[in-house]
Amino acid sequence: MTKHVFRNYWFIYVSLFVALVLDMLPLPEGVAWIRPQWVLLVLIYWMIVLPHFVGIFTAFSMGIILDLVEGSVLGEHGIAMIIIAYLIAKWHQRIQTFSLIQQSLVIASLIFIYQFIIFVIQKILGLPLNTYLYWVSFVISAVLWPWCFILLQDFSRRLHIN
Amino acid sequence: MVVDLQIPPFHEMRSQISVLVTPIQYLVSLPIDFVNWIFTDVSTRQQLLQENAQLKASLLLFQAELQKQYAIESENQQLRTLLGTSQKFKHKVSAAQLLAVVSNPFSREVVLNKGSMDGVFVGQPIMDAWGIMGQVVQVNAATSRVMLLTDARSSIPVQVKRNNIRAIATGDPRFDVLRLEHILNTEDIQKDDFLVTSGLGGRYPYGYPVGEVISVKRDSNAQFAEVVVKPSAHLRRSRLVLLLWKQEGKS
């Protein structure tokens, strides 16, 4: 066990950082709504694979960073992330055994919950939605999940993170 | 969240924590700036010469216009002194650039590359070459966040250039337009009317272009007319913007 203490955990943070950058990259007007929830996707991957290492605290920190970056009310993404992190912490063993397609469906519903929480908070703050395209994002995220999963799995195998 | 919304000192703290994400914002903006830089650098000498000639011509034109403005301004000044009022403020401007990062899809906000270190303050008006763009809503050390006119929370006091009717223009992010509030059906506002800031409320300076009326719908059953205004600033395209500072002028 002591031999494996120094595993390449830095990669987790690198991947989260890349996801954050992808989240912030400007896209043309029409395409902007299709942007998947990169940070949440990567975060969900690590929460499923390394539940003892990436958990509610990491999720909350990423949420706060997202809030700072997007200029939304501080804690808005934080609280949504925490709820998702809780759900995954509760069910990660079950999700681990699912096939990729089944996982995609679970991820879709998780990201839907996440988007719904943010939607409700924005509604309370009096900043209603401009377009229904907002809801496309969780479908796209779910479609991208298998690729995201395979890519991250490949990296973690190479770097011996597990 | 409640703390962030309700307690003002917390905003100070927030802008301090925001310093953490500033490098990320600059980093994301970098590749896009780089591409722009390549485009400007790889232009040929011929193009540059041509552009230079064009710019010189337009500069000449503007200077001629400006001379006319000087005459008008001094005449205006004399008339004002006759009337016993004085124009209080002049404005200092400074250029800033937008960072190529997106923000919350719910709001219409952009990020500037200047912050409190450059003297930017909350509530400061921002404009581009064509008109008012919005106002600063959050200031960090090296960046600041600007709420555009089309944000749902944004309102700006305006007046019609043709007949000085005053109104309030509120943002409508769904269609990227502004709407005039509480305009009676009988009021004289027409399509193609030009709106400028009225300076009331003291946040935006007087007389800068805001937009153009693109449609007026008068329904005799409704209490107010529905007036839609297209902002004259290029909210989506401008990358270079101007920050305005009020200055007690001697004039």
Interface residues (C-beta under 8 A of the other chain):
Chain A: F17 L20 V21 M24 L25 P26 L27 E29 A32 W33 I65 L68 V69 E70 G71 S72 V73 L74 G75 E76 I79 I121 Q122 L125 G126 L127 P128 L129 N130 T131 Y134
Chain B: M1 V3 D4 L5 R14 I17 S18 L20 V21 I24 Q25 L27 V28 I32 A100 V101 V102 S103 N104 P105 F106 S107 E109 V111 Q138 R145 A152 R153 P173 R174 R236
